[in-house]
Amino acid sequence: MKLPNLGPSDELHSPAAGKADRVSQLLFSSHRTEQAGEILDALALAAHSPWNQRLLLWTLASPDAALRKRAGEILDTIAVDFDLLTHELASPMWEVREGAARLIAKSGRLDIIPLLIAEIEDYHPRVAEAARESLSRLIDNAKLRKLRGELPPGEVNEALVILFQTLYISKRSPRYQTIPYLFEISSLDEEAFWQMYLTLDLPQYTLLHEEFLRYQKEGALRVVYRGLLQKNDLVLDRLTGFLAMAVRNSGENVNYHLEALRSLNRADFVKAAFVLQHFRILAEFQGLIKFMNPPERIVLFDLLEAVGAEQNLAFLLRCLQLDDSRIRIRVLKILGDNPTLGLRPEVFEFLTDTDEQMLLAALRYLQKKGDLSILERITHLARSKKKKVRQGVISTMFKIMKDNLLKRFDQFGPARRLKILKSLLKMKPNFFEDLQYLSESPQEKDRIKYIKMLEARPLQEALADYRRLARDPNPRVRAAALMGFARIQDPEMRFKLIRPFFNDPDDRVRANAVDLLPDHKPADDTITAIAHESAQQGSRRERANALAKLINWGYAQYETALLEMLHSPDEITKTNALWILGVTDLPHLLPYLREAANDPRPHVRQMAVRGIGLKGTDEDIRALMPFLKDPDRSVRVAARNALRARLNLSFEIL
């Protein structure tokens, strides 16, 4: 019997007649024996012989299914000679060609791609399918080799050259069947891929662009969007022009584009977003939002968020009108997270929305952008029948009040600050635990702010903080904390706490300690002695506080020292004297307040107006009306406060 496909005599010689010849006759004889299986097992043990390997390959064409299966199993476990496989790709038996096409991919060599491309065009569908599977397996194996650092760049480059050349084939079938593998192999060397892309002539890169779209369902667009990450401007100029038109004309296929973008890692996604924004492709996506599936819409908004919401504000505001609560919720999140965008009035429309999630999203937005003026617009929602809405409203009100209090703390008067703090404590009794960081802040102003807030806390809870901060190394903090002891009603306890501070090295602390002495004459001579000493030897502020106390205690001899201060040319000394007139009952000295109200120095005028507001007659108070237009704002504020307190008149100060 003549064996099939022996090949040219100079390539593969048949063995001499003998044992090998008898083995082959037994395998391929029409009168097969029961020894065929044993023969295959014997061939497996001697599979290093090219001839034995060839016999195993031919057995794949055997009409006996059991033999075909056994031969396939053996071939899968042995290393088949590469040259033998390439030779058998031309076998007249399709089963042998199929097996050779399948086995040749085990070599992992990208240079066999031309052989497999040729087999894709085989007339038998099983051979063509095996060639396609082998190509995919070959490329997958190359990706693993790249991860292990075992893939030479030259091998990838040669494979790319071969696959790019198929774009120049006039025959449509091999060209279209090969292109998908070009897309798959591009990830092995993206830079080389795009460099070869630039060398293509107009018909060829136009054809490649068409193929990107033809295979978009298979993921070809991922290659395009990775191309946007290239630093080569020539690639971007050519690619973005095609991509802009492709997106514009995509319709429902826009979802494939967004799916490709979603496959990028976060860093590459952000880079691609900026390229899309720069070349106005992102604007094309925005016009197709009605065609997008819900998951893909989320990808679009991720792109918008990556480049900055303010870049696409008009589009985001239009999206608030969409009948899609998921999108509206996402838009509110983007607008709320952007620090450069202010409160949008459109959001108030959602406070009447029947969708609970939409309503909660609007409240979360208001938490970030709202101020105290909007509280009255959401208060009614605290009576909602829905528990989550009630909780959302309380949370929103709490955060707005807290954030505005911290941000505008010094702009609020003491009374308004106290009102806000009491409201916060009502909503969250452990509110001060959240503020503990302020008392430990390295910033002096934060610690002082915390001390002023303690006014809203019960004295027994606040006292430990007062005492701790009164030992602060910063004198301003010590002085502020010391004034917290003014809340202690027991004179003996208060004096016991403040006594060490009369020896403080800072005059502000000592002055505040004097200010905390009793308002009425004490029975303790020690306290009186401290006041006398401060009135004679203390700093200007300390001395002014001591004089005020002593005069109120009935020591009239200190009026002489007060008159000296009132006639002093020094601005600070005179201001301190006017302050004393405001806190003591000396009606015969009121002319000094009226006179000082016309002083050219703003601080003197301010203190005089303040004193008139406290001690002046009704006629004196009415005479303060012109001071509402004083050039200095501090004087205008002092006049406003005096008129409000005494005549219940309200004025806005500019």
C-alpha positions as CSV (number, residue, x, y, z in Angstrom):
1,M,0.0,0.0,0.0
2,K,1.3,3.4,-0.9
3,L,1.1,5.8,2.2
4,P,-0.6,9.1,1.6
5,N,1.2,12.5,1.4
6,L,4.8,11.2,1.6
7,G,6.0,14.6,0.3
8,P,8.9,15.3,-1.9
9,S,11.7,12.8,-1.5
10,D,14.3,15.5,-0.6
11,E,12.2,16.6,2.4
12,L,10.9,13.6,4.4
13,H,12.2,10.1,3.4
14,S,10.1,7.1,3.9
15,P,11.7,4.5,6.2
16,A,13.2,1.4,4.7
17,A,11.0,-1.6,4.4
18,G,10.8,-3.4,7.7
19,K,9.2,-2.9,11.1
20,A,8.2,0.8,10.5
21,D,6.7,-0.1,7.2
22,R,4.7,-2.9,8.8
23,V,3.4,-0.6,11.5
24,S,2.1,1.9,9.0
25,Q,0.5,-0.8,7.0
26,L,-1.3,-2.1,10.1
27,L,-2.6,1.4,10.9
28,F,-3.8,2.4,7.5
29,S,-4.9,-1.0,6.0
30,S,-8.5,-1.4,5.2
31,H,-8.3,-4.6,7.3
32,R,-7.5,-3.0,10.6
33,T,-6.6,-5.3,13.4
34,E,-7.3,-5.1,17.1
35,Q,-3.7,-4.2,17.5
36,A,-4.1,-0.7,16.2
37,G,-4.6,0.8,19.7
38,E,-1.5,-0.9,21.0
39,I,0.4,0.3,17.9
40,L,-0.5,3.9,18.8
41,D,0.6,3.5,22.4
42,A,3.9,2.2,21.0
43,L,4.3,5.2,18.7
44,A,3.6,7.4,21.7
45,L,6.6,5.9,23.5
46,A,8.8,6.5,20.5
47,A,7.3,9.9,19.5
48,H,10.8,11.6,19.1
49,S,10.9,10.1,15.7
50,P,9.6,12.4,13.0
51,W,8.2,9.4,11.1
52,N,6.3,8.2,14.1
53,Q,4.9,11.7,14.6
54,R,3.8,11.7,11.0
55,L,2.0,8.4,11.5
56,L,0.2,9.9,14.5
57,L,-0.9,12.9,12.4
58,W,-2.2,10.7,9.6
59,T,-4.2,8.7,12.1
60,L,-6.3,11.8,12.6
61,A,-7.8,11.0,9.2
62,S,-8.6,7.4,10.2
63,P,-12.3,6.4,9.8
64,D,-12.1,4.8,13.2
65,A,-13.3,7.4,15.7
66,A,-11.5,5.7,18.6
67,L,-8.2,5.8,16.8
68,R,-8.6,9.5,15.9
69,K,-9.4,10.4,19.5
70,R,-6.4,8.4,20.8
71,A,-4.0,9.9,18.2
72,G,-5.2,13.4,19.2
73,E,-4.6,12.8,22.8
74,I,-1.1,11.6,22.1
75,L,-0.3,14.5,19.9
76,D,-1.4,16.9,22.6
77,T,1.1,15.5,25.0
78,I,4.2,15.3,22.9
79,A,6.4,18.0,21.2
80,V,5.7,17.6,17.5
81,D,8.4,18.6,15.1
82,F,7.7,22.2,13.8
83,D,8.9,21.5,10.3
84,L,6.7,18.4,10.1
85,L,3.6,20.5,11.1
86,T,4.3,23.2,8.5
87,H,4.8,20.4,5.9
88,E,1.5,18.8,6.8
89,L,-0.4,22.0,6.5
90,A,-0.4,21.1,2.8
91,S,-1.7,17.6,3.3
92,P,-4.6,16.5,1.0
93,M,-6.4,15.1,4.0
94,W,-8.4,17.9,5.7
95,E,-8.3,16.1,9.1
96,V,-4.5,16.2,9.0
97,R,-4.5,19.9,8.0
98,E,-6.9,20.6,10.9
99,G,-4.7,18.8,13.4
100,A,-1.5,20.5,12.1
101,A,-3.2,23.9,12.3
102,R,-4.2,23.2,15.8
103,L,-0.9,21.9,17.0
104,I,1.3,24.5,15.3
105,A,0.1,27.1,17.7
106,K,1.8,25.3,20.6
107,S,5.1,26.6,19.4
108,G,4.1,30.1,20.5
109,R,6.0,31.6,17.6
110,L,4.4,34.7,16.0
111,D,6.3,34.1,12.8
112,I,3.9,31.3,11.9
113,I,1.1,33.8,11.5
114,P,1.4,33.8,7.7
115,L,0.9,30.0,7.7
116,L,-2.3,30.3,9.8
117,I,-3.6,33.2,7.7
118,A,-3.3,30.9,4.6
119,E,-5.2,28.2,6.4
120,I,-8.0,30.5,7.3
121,E,-8.8,30.4,3.5
122,D,-9.0,26.6,3.4
123,Y,-12.0,25.2,1.6
124,H,-12.9,23.0,4.5
125,P,-14.6,24.9,7.4
126,R,-13.1,22.7,10.1
127,V,-9.6,23.6,9.0
128,A,-10.4,27.3,8.7
129,E,-11.9,27.2,12.2
130,A,-8.9,25.5,13.6
131,A,-6.6,28.1,12.0
132,R,-8.7,30.9,13.6
133,E,-8.6,29.3,17.0
134,S,-4.8,28.7,16.7
135,L,-4.3,32.4,15.8
136,S,-6.2,33.5,18.9
137,R,-4.4,31.0,21.1
138,L,-1.0,32.1,19.6
139,I,-1.7,35.8,20.5
140,D,-3.0,34.9,24.0
141,N,0.2,33.0,24.6
142,A,2.3,35.9,23.3
143,K,0.5,38.1,25.9
144,L,1.5,35.8,28.6
145,R,5.1,35.7,27.3
146,K,5.1,39.5,27.4
147,L,4.0,39.5,31.0
148,R,6.9,37.2,31.8
149,G,9.3,39.3,29.8
150,E,10.0,36.5,27.3
151,L,8.6,38.1,24.2
152,P,11.3,39.7,21.9
153,P,10.1,43.1,20.5
154,G,11.3,42.1,17.0
155,E,8.9,39.1,16.9
156,V,6.0,41.4,17.6
157,N,7.1,43.9,15.0
158,E,7.4,41.2,12.3
159,A,3.9,40.0,13.1
160,L,2.5,43.5,12.9
161,V,4.1,44.0,9.6
162,I,2.6,40.9,8.2
163,L,-0.9,41.7,9.5
164,F,-0.7,45.3,8.2
165,Q,0.2,44.0,4.8
166,T,-3.2,42.3,4.5
167,L,-4.7,45.8,4.2
168,Y,-3.1,46.0,0.7
169,I,-4.6,42.6,-0.4
170,S,-7.2,43.2,-3.1
171,K,-9.1,40.0,-2.2
172,R,-11.7,40.9,0.4
173,S,-12.1,37.6,2.2
174,P,-8.6,37.1,3.6
175,R,-8.3,40.8,4.4
176,Y,-11.5,40.9,6.4
177,Q,-10.8,37.6,8.2
178,T,-7.3,38.8,9.2
179,I,-8.1,42.3,10.6
180,P,-9.5,41.1,13.9
181,Y,-6.1,39.5,14.8
182,L,-4.4,42.8,14.0
183,F,-6.5,44.4,16.6
184,E,-5.8,41.6,19.1
185,I,-2.0,41.8,18.6
186,S,-1.9,45.6,18.8
187,S,-1.7,45.5,22.6
188,L,1.7,43.6,22.5
189,D,3.4,46.8,21.2
190,E,1.0,49.7,20.9
191,E,3.7,52.2,19.9
192,A,4.8,50.1,17.0
193,F,1.2,49.6,16.0
194,W,0.5,53.3,15.8
195,Q,3.8,54.0,14.0
196,M,2.8,51.5,11.3
197,Y,-0.6,53.1,11.2
198,L,1.0,56.4,10.3
199,T,2.8,54.7,7.3
200,L,-0.5,53.5,5.8
201,D,-1.7,55.2,2.6
202,L,-5.0,57.0,2.5
203,P,-7.0,54.0,1.1
204,Q,-5.5,51.6,3.6
205,Y,-6.0,53.7,6.8
206,T,-9.5,54.6,5.6
207,L,-10.1,50.8,5.2
208,L,-8.7,50.3,8.7
209,H,-11.1,52.9,10.1
210,E,-14.0,51.1,8.5
211,E,-12.8,47.9,10.1
212,F,-12.7,49.5,13.5
213,L,-16.4,50.2,13.2
214,R,-17.2,46.8,11.6
215,Y,-15.7,45.0,14.5
216,Q,-16.8,47.4,17.2
217,K,-19.0,44.7,18.8
218,E,-15.9,42.6,19.1
219,G,-14.0,45.2,21.0
220,A,-12.0,46.9,18.1
221,L,-12.9,50.3,19.5
222,R,-10.7,49.6,22.6
223,V,-7.7,49.8,20.2
224,V,-8.9,53.2,19.0
225,Y,-9.3,54.7,22.5
226,R,-6.0,53.4,23.6
227,G,-4.6,55.2,20.5
228,L,-5.8,58.4,22.2
229,L,-3.1,57.8,24.8
230,Q,-0.3,58.1,22.3
231,K,1.9,61.2,22.6
232,N,2.4,61.4,18.9
233,D,0.4,64.4,17.6
234,L,0.2,62.9,14.1
235,V,-1.6,59.9,15.4
236,L,-4.0,62.1,17.4
237,D,-4.7,64.4,14.4
238,R,-5.6,61.5,12.2
239,L,-7.4,59.4,14.7
240,T,-9.5,62.1,16.4
241,G,-10.9,63.3,13.1
242,F,-12.1,59.8,12.3
243,L,-13.4,59.3,15.9
244,A,-15.4,62.5,16.0
245,M,-17.2,61.5,12.8
246,A,-17.7,58.0,14.0
247,V,-19.3,59.1,17.3
248,R,-21.4,61.7,15.6
249,N,-22.9,59.1,13.2
250,S,-23.0,56.2,15.7
251,G,-26.6,56.5,17.0
252,E,-27.3,53.5,19.2
253,N,-23.8,52.2,18.5
254,V,-22.4,54.9,20.8
255,N,-22.8,52.4,23.6
256,Y,-19.9,50.4,22.1
257,H,-17.7,53.5,22.2
258,L,-18.5,54.1,25.9
259,E,-18.0,50.4,26.7
260,A,-14.5,50.6,25.2
261,L,-13.7,53.6,27.3
262,R,-14.9,51.8,30.4
263,S,-12.3,49.1,29.8
264,L,-9.5,51.6,30.4
265,N,-7.8,51.7,33.8
266,R,-8.5,54.9,35.8
267,A,-5.3,56.7,34.9
268,D,-5.7,56.1,31.2
269,F,-9.5,56.9,31.4
270,V,-8.7,60.4,32.7
271,K,-6.1,61.0,30.0
272,A,-8.5,59.9,27.3
273,A,-11.2,62.1,28.8
274,F,-9.0,65.2,28.4
275,V,-8.2,64.3,24.8
276,L,-11.9,63.8,24.1
277,Q,-12.6,67.2,25.6
278,H,-9.8,69.0,23.7
279,F,-10.9,67.6,20.4
280,R,-14.5,68.3,21.1
281,I,-15.4,64.6,20.9
282,L,-16.9,64.7,24.3
283,A,-19.4,67.2,23.0
284,E,-20.4,64.7,20.3
285,F,-21.1,62.1,23.1
286,Q,-23.3,64.6,24.9
287,G,-25.6,65.0,21.9
288,L,-26.2,61.2,21.9
289,I,-27.3,60.8,25.5
290,K,-30.8,59.7,24.4
291,F,-29.3,56.6,22.7
292,M,-27.2,55.5,25.6
293,N,-28.0,52.6,27.9
294,P,-28.0,53.4,31.6
295,P,-24.6,51.9,32.4
296,E,-23.0,53.7,29.4
297,R,-24.5,57.0,30.6
298,I,-22.6,56.6,33.8
299,V,-19.4,56.3,31.8
300,L,-20.2,59.6,30.0
301,F,-20.6,61.3,33.4
302,D,-17.4,59.8,34.6
303,L,-15.7,61.5,31.6
304,L,-17.4,64.8,32.4
305,E,-16.3,64.6,36.0
306,A,-12.7,63.8,35.1
307,V,-12.3,67.0,33.0
308,G,-14.2,69.2,35.5
309,A,-17.9,69.9,35.7
310,E,-17.6,73.6,34.9
311,Q,-16.3,72.6,31.5
312,N,-19.7,71.2,30.5
313,L,-22.1,73.1,32.8
314,A,-24.7,73.9,30.2
315,F,-25.0,70.2,29.3
316,L,-25.2,69.1,33.0
317,L,-28.0,71.6,33.6
318,R,-29.9,70.3,30.6
319,C,-29.6,66.8,32.0
320,L,-31.5,67.9,35.1
321,Q,-34.6,68.1,32.8
322,L,-34.2,64.4,31.7
323,D,-36.8,62.0,32.8
324,D,-34.1,59.7,34.3
325,S,-33.7,60.0,38.0
326,R,-30.3,58.1,37.9
327,I,-28.9,60.8,35.6
328,R,-30.4,63.7,37.6
329,I,-28.9,62.2,40.8
330,R,-25.5,61.8,39.2
331,V,-25.6,65.4,37.9
332,L,-26.4,66.7,41.4
333,K,-23.5,64.8,42.7
334,I,-21.1,66.3,40.1
335,L,-22.4,69.8,40.7
336,G,-22.2,69.3,44.4
337,D,-18.7,68.0,44.4
338,N,-17.3,70.8,42.3
339,P,-15.9,73.5,44.6
340,T,-16.1,76.3,41.9
341,L,-19.8,76.0,41.3
342,G,-22.4,77.8,43.4
343,L,-25.9,76.9,44.4
344,R,-28.2,76.3,41.4
345,P,-31.8,77.4,41.9
346,E,-33.1,74.5,39.7
347,V,-32.4,72.1,42.6
348,F,-35.3,73.4,44.6
349,E,-37.7,71.9,42.1
350,F,-36.6,68.4,43.3
351,L,-37.7,69.1,46.8
352,T,-41.2,68.3,45.7
353,D,-40.2,65.2,43.8
354,T,-42.1,62.0,44.6
355,D,-39.0,59.9,44.0
356,E,-37.4,59.4,47.5
357,Q,-33.9,58.9,46.1
358,M,-34.2,62.0,44.0
359,L,-35.3,64.0,47.0
360,L,-32.4,62.7,49.1
361,A,-30.0,63.6,46.3
362,A,-31.3,67.1,46.3
363,L,-30.8,67.3,50.1
364,R,-27.2,66.0,49.8
365,Y,-26.5,68.7,47.2
366,L,-27.9,71.4,49.5
367,Q,-25.7,70.1,52.3
368,K,-22.7,71.0,50.1
369,K,-23.9,74.2,48.5
370,G,-26.6,75.7,50.8
371,D,-26.3,78.4,53.4
372,L,-28.5,79.5,56.3
373,S,-31.0,81.3,54.0
374,I,-32.3,78.0,52.6
375,L,-33.2,76.4,55.9
376,E,-36.7,77.7,55.8
377,R,-37.3,76.1,52.4
378,I,-36.6,72.6,53.7
379,T,-37.9,72.8,57.2
380,H,-41.3,71.5,56.2
381,L,-39.8,68.3,55.0
382,A,-38.8,67.4,58.6
383,R,-42.5,66.4,58.9
384,S,-42.4,63.9,56.1
385,K,-44.0,60.5,56.6
386,K,-40.8,58.9,55.1
387,K,-38.2,58.2,57.8
388,K,-35.2,58.6,55.4
389,V,-36.5,62.0,54.2
390,R,-36.8,63.2,57.8
391,Q,-33.3,62.0,58.6
392,G,-32.0,63.6,55.4
393,V,-33.5,67.0,56.3
394,I,-32.1,67.0,59.8
395,S,-28.7,65.9,58.5
396,T,-28.8,68.6,55.8
397,M,-29.9,71.3,58.3
398,F,-27.2,70.2,60.8
399,K,-24.4,70.3,58.2
400,I,-25.4,73.6,56.7
401,M,-25.6,75.3,60.1
402,K,-22.4,73.7,61.3
403,D,-20.4,74.5,58.1
404,N,-21.7,78.1,58.0
405,L,-21.0,78.6,61.7
406,L,-17.4,77.5,61.3
407,K,-16.9,79.4,58.0
408,R,-18.5,82.7,59.1
409,F,-17.9,82.4,62.8
410,D,-16.4,85.9,63.3
411,Q,-19.1,87.5,61.1
412,F,-21.9,86.4,63.4
413,G,-22.7,88.3,66.6
414,P,-22.5,86.4,69.9
415,A,-26.3,86.2,70.2
416,R,-26.7,84.6,66.7
417,R,-23.7,82.3,67.3
418,L,-25.3,81.1,70.6
419,K,-28.7,80.5,68.9
420,I,-27.1,78.4,66.1
421,L,-25.0,76.4,68.6
422,K,-28.1,75.6,70.7
423,S,-29.9,74.4,67.6
424,L,-27.0,72.2,66.7
425,L,-26.8,70.7,70.2
426,K,-30.6,70.0,70.0
427,M,-30.1,68.0,66.8
428,K,-26.9,66.3,68.0
429,P,-26.3,66.3,71.8
430,N,-22.7,65.1,71.3
431,F,-22.0,67.8,68.8
432,F,-18.9,69.1,70.8
433,E,-17.2,65.7,70.4
434,D,-17.1,66.5,66.6
435,L,-15.4,69.8,67.4
436,Q,-12.8,68.5,69.7
437,Y,-10.2,68.8,66.9
438,L,-10.6,72.6,67.1
439,S,-9.4,72.6,70.7
440,E,-6.3,70.6,69.6
441,S,-5.6,72.6,66.4
442,P,-2.1,74.1,66.0
443,Q,-3.9,77.3,64.8
444,E,-4.5,79.8,67.5
445,K,-7.7,81.1,65.9
446,D,-9.2,77.6,66.0
447,R,-8.6,77.1,69.7
448,I,-10.1,80.5,70.4
449,K,-13.1,79.7,68.2
450,Y,-13.7,76.5,70.2
451,I,-13.5,78.5,73.5
452,K,-16.2,80.9,72.3
453,M,-18.4,77.9,71.2
454,L,-18.2,76.4,74.7
455,E,-20.7,79.1,75.8
456,A,-23.5,76.9,74.4
457,R,-22.3,73.9,76.4
458,P,-23.4,73.4,80.0
459,L,-20.8,74.8,82.4
460,Q,-20.1,71.5,84.1
461,E,-19.2,69.9,80.8
462,A,-17.3,73.0,79.5
463,L,-15.3,73.7,82.7
464,A,-12.7,71.0,82.0
465,D,-12.0,72.5,78.5
466,Y,-11.8,76.0,80.1
467,R,-9.2,74.9,82.6
468,R,-7.2,73.0,80.1
469,L,-7.0,75.8,77.6
470,A,-6.3,78.3,80.3
471,R,-2.9,76.6,80.5
472,D,-2.3,77.0,76.8
473,P,1.2,78.4,75.9
474,N,-0.4,81.0,73.7
475,P,-1.4,84.1,75.8
476,R,-4.4,85.0,73.5
477,V,-5.8,81.5,74.0
478,R,-5.2,81.7,77.8
479,A,-7.0,85.1,77.9
480,A,-10.0,83.8,76.0
481,A,-10.3,80.6,78.1
482,L,-10.0,82.6,81.3
483,M,-13.2,84.6,80.3
484,G,-15.1,81.3,80.3
485,F,-14.8,81.4,84.1
486,A,-17.2,84.4,84.1
487,R,-20.0,81.8,83.8
488,I,-19.2,80.6,87.3
489,Q,-21.8,82.2,89.7
490,D,-20.0,81.3,93.0
491,P,-17.6,84.2,93.7
492,E,-15.3,82.1,95.9
493,M,-15.0,79.3,93.3
494,R,-14.4,81.8,90.6
495,F,-11.7,83.7,92.5
496,K,-10.0,80.4,93.4
497,L,-9.7,79.5,89.7
498,I,-8.5,82.9,88.5
499,R,-6.1,83.8,91.3
500,P,-3.0,82.2,89.7
501,F,-3.5,84.3,86.6
502,F,-2.9,87.7,88.3
503,N,0.8,86.7,88.0
504,D,0.6,85.7,84.4
505,P,3.4,87.2,82.3
506,D,0.9,88.5,79.7
507,D,-1.0,91.7,80.4
508,R,-4.1,90.5,78.4
509,V,-4.4,87.5,80.8
510,R,-4.0,89.7,83.9
511,A,-6.5,92.2,82.5
512,N,-9.1,89.5,82.0
513,A,-8.4,88.2,85.5
514,V,-9.2,91.7,86.9
515,D,-12.3,91.8,84.8
516,L,-13.5,88.6,86.5
517,L,-13.4,90.1,89.9
518,P,-16.9,90.6,91.6
519,D,-19.1,93.4,90.3
520,H,-20.0,94.4,93.9
521,K,-17.5,95.3,96.7
522,P,-16.1,92.0,98.1
523,A,-15.7,91.2,101.7
524,D,-12.4,89.6,101.1
525,D,-9.6,92.2,101.5
526,T,-7.3,90.1,99.4
527,I,-9.5,90.7,96.3
528,T,-9.6,94.4,97.1
529,A,-5.8,94.5,97.4
530,I,-5.3,92.9,94.0
531,A,-7.6,95.5,92.4
532,H,-5.7,98.4,94.1
533,E,-2.4,97.0,93.0
534,S,-3.6,96.6,89.4
535,A,-4.9,100.1,89.3
536,Q,-1.5,101.5,90.3
537,Q,1.0,99.2,88.6
538,G,-0.8,97.3,85.9
539,S,-0.7,97.8,82.1
540,R,-3.1,100.2,80.5
541,R,-5.8,97.6,79.9
542,E,-5.3,96.0,83.3
543,R,-5.4,99.4,84.9
544,A,-8.6,100.3,83.1
545,N,-10.4,97.2,84.3
546,A,-9.2,97.7,87.9
547,L,-10.4,101.4,87.9
548,A,-13.8,100.3,86.6
549,K,-14.1,97.7,89.4
550,L,-12.9,100.1,92.2
551,I,-15.2,102.9,91.1
552,N,-18.2,100.5,91.1
553,W,-17.1,99.3,94.5
554,G,-17.4,103.0,95.8
555,Y,-13.8,104.1,95.8
556,A,-14.5,107.6,94.5
557,Q,-10.8,108.7,94.8
558,Y,-10.1,106.8,91.6
559,E,-12.2,109.3,89.6
560,T,-9.2,111.6,89.6
561,A,-7.2,108.9,87.8
562,L,-10.1,108.5,85.4
563,L,-10.2,112.2,84.6
564,E,-6.5,112.1,83.8
565,M,-7.1,109.3,81.3
566,L,-10.0,111.3,79.7
567,H,-7.7,114.2,79.1
568,S,-4.8,112.1,77.8
569,P,-3.7,112.8,74.2
570,D,-2.9,109.1,73.8
571,E,-5.6,107.4,71.8
572,I,-5.5,104.1,73.6
573,T,-5.5,105.6,77.1
574,K,-8.5,107.8,76.2
575,T,-10.3,104.9,74.6
576,N,-9.9,102.9,77.8
577,A,-11.2,105.8,79.8
578,L,-14.3,106.0,77.6
579,W,-14.8,102.3,78.0
580,I,-14.8,102.8,81.8
581,L,-17.5,105.4,81.5
582,G,-19.7,102.9,79.7
583,V,-19.4,100.3,82.5
584,T,-19.7,102.6,85.5
585,D,-22.4,104.9,86.8
586,L,-20.9,108.4,86.6
587,P,-23.7,110.6,85.1
588,H,-21.7,113.8,85.8
589,L,-19.0,112.6,83.3
590,L,-21.4,112.0,80.4
591,P,-20.2,115.3,78.7
592,Y,-16.9,113.6,78.1
593,L,-18.7,110.9,76.0
594,R,-20.6,113.5,74.0
595,E,-17.4,115.4,73.3
596,A,-15.4,112.3,72.4
597,A,-18.1,111.3,69.9
598,N,-16.8,114.1,67.6
599,D,-13.1,113.1,68.0
600,P,-11.4,112.7,64.6
601,R,-10.0,109.3,65.7
602,P,-12.3,106.4,64.7
603,H,-11.5,104.3,67.8
604,V,-12.3,107.1,70.1
605,R,-15.6,107.9,68.4
606,Q,-16.5,104.2,68.4
607,M,-16.0,103.9,72.2
608,A,-17.8,107.2,72.8
609,V,-20.8,106.1,70.8
610,R,-20.8,102.7,72.6
611,G,-20.7,104.5,76.0
612,I,-23.6,106.8,75.0
613,G,-25.6,103.7,74.0
614,L,-25.1,102.2,77.5
615,K,-25.3,105.3,79.7
616,G,-26.7,108.2,77.6
617,T,-30.1,109.8,78.0
618,D,-32.9,109.2,75.4
619,E,-31.9,112.6,73.8
620,D,-28.3,111.4,73.6
621,I,-29.4,108.2,71.9
622,R,-31.5,110.1,69.2
623,A,-28.4,112.3,68.6
624,L,-26.6,109.1,67.4
625,M,-28.6,109.0,64.1
626,P,-26.0,110.9,62.1
627,F,-23.4,108.4,63.2
628,L,-25.1,105.8,61.0
629,K,-23.3,107.5,58.1
630,D,-20.0,107.8,59.8
631,P,-17.0,107.2,57.5
632,D,-15.7,104.4,59.8
633,R,-17.7,101.2,59.8
634,S,-16.9,100.4,63.4
635,V,-18.6,103.7,64.4
636,R,-21.6,102.9,62.2
637,V,-22.0,99.5,63.8
638,A,-21.7,100.9,67.4
639,A,-24.4,103.5,66.5
640,R,-26.7,100.8,65.0
641,N,-26.3,98.6,68.1
642,A,-27.1,101.5,70.4
643,L,-30.2,102.5,68.5
644,R,-31.4,98.9,68.3
645,A,-30.9,98.3,72.0
646,R,-32.5,101.5,73.2
647,L,-35.1,102.4,70.7
648,N,-35.8,99.0,69.0
649,L,-34.9,100.5,65.6
650,S,-33.4,98.3,62.9
651,F,-30.8,99.5,60.4
652,E,-28.7,97.7,57.9
653,I,-25.1,98.8,58.0
654,L,-23.1,98.9,54.7
